[in-house]
Amino acid sequence: MSKIKTFKGPGLRTENIPQAKHKKNKWRNIRWFVLLFFNILFFASFYFDIQILEGSLSASRFLGFHLIDPLAAFQVILSSRILMVNLVIGVITIFIIYLMLGGRTFCSWICPYHWLAELGEKIHLILKHHNKIKEHAFDKKIRYIFYGLFLGLSFLTGYTIFETINPVAIISRSIVYGPALLLVWVFALLVFEVVYSKRAWCRYFCPVGVSYQLIGYVSPLRIKWDKEKCSNCKRCQNVCLVPYVLHNSVNKDNSMYIDSGACTRCGLCIDICDDEALSFGLKYLDKII
């Protein structure tokens, strides 16, 4: 017989709910493995010259197929005033991949800074628990301002300025080609997140995620919510890497999909849900397949 767990608190139903039988941290462990695997593959491909995954997360080739981050591609096009075929192919390939995988899946499943920020968040929460620091939030629209700003700077200056300070690109290049002085900037960013605002770069500032967020709006792969199973404990909101995506969920037909493009499909909400009210699903397609 499964164990019984009781939820109590303001605004919550008080009742006995069977604990879930799913494995704790299942999706987090799978996600970390995938993230570390692909980033190590960049290093191995360069170091051992096996030519499987060449380049970095800004622009690469996987088994000969061109891949390029959309923001990086737009910067190159605007700075050079040249529309190169390889850039178009790389962006289209990335669009197709993340259309299937869910947009900001890139952020939680591939981005190496995201993994470091998750570890930094653990330190932040410990310090906050001991009242050593306070949490600070920013306007989530800042990333859109940065997106337009750096595209404009690329056009005006002829340089891809953002790529010099992009922590994703810095870490990716350092993995492949060796440590660089710019890692000091990445470390400073992590310290800022630990002592002032947890996951500030990923949640509020990073313009890289904007392109993937737009793809995420139309991607069929979503987090699915079953209201009938949900006890409204809100533990999913506490662990969500981008918590505002879960705050305004509205139920239709006793089940729904989280429609925010900002959702990273990290799976932490699924792992924490003892009600088993959350799962991965395919919006648009679930009535067909």
Phi, psi and omega in degrees: 000138181287154180288157181250135179238137181251130177257130177224149177155168182300129176077005182251151173288143177252110182198166178273130182232127179300134177291146181290153179264359182289161181281132177292141178064018181303305184288328176297316181294319177297316182296316179297322178298314180298315181299310181293323180300310184290326178288324175291328179296326174302311180297313183296321181297322179283312187294317182262002178053049180262352170054045174266305178233100187256147177102220178215184182288347175284317179204132184206176172228128177248111183052037178093347180274129180287135176228134177212137177299131183305317181296318178298318180296316180297323178296317180296317180296315182290324181284326183265341186060027181232133177261101184269141183300317182298326177294317180297315179298316182297318180292318180297318179298314178298318179301314181296316181300311185276347168294322179284324187267346174108040171064259185286014167305327177307317186296316186265340185254345185231319188295122181290330178294325180302318180295316178297321180294326176297318178293320177296326179297325179297319178293318179303315183292325177295314179296321179293321179299326180267014177059033177273335181220168174238153180275139177231140181242161178231169178288125182292351179280352182300323182299326179290324176296315178298321180302309179292323181299311184287331173294318178296319179295324177298319181291319185283324186262338184081012180233148175274075189299319184299326183296341178281339180243000180291112183299330178297312180294320181298312181294318181297316178294323180293325177297319185279310190254356180110160184301146178232161182298332181294350175296339175298320178297318179297317179298318179297322178295319178295318178298318178301318180291323181292318189260347185233305184215108185298135176055034185300319182298309183291323186279323191237329193251326192295114178283343179301321183290345182297314180301315182289330177295320178296321176295323182297335180295330184252352180294138180286336182285115184224169167275127183256137183241126177255106185296328183296331180270342189284130177264003179062036181284340176068016177294330179297322179292328181291329183260348184302133180291335176229076196301334183291348179289341182258351188289327188248034179294132179238128185275140173223130177058034176067001174204155182202172176246144175285113190269356182293129176291343180286346179299130182268000181054037183288334179087000180297324179293326177291318181298322187275345188279103178287344177281346187055040180270349182243143180199168172279140179214170181245099177294148184078324189260343187294339178273352181259318184263000000 
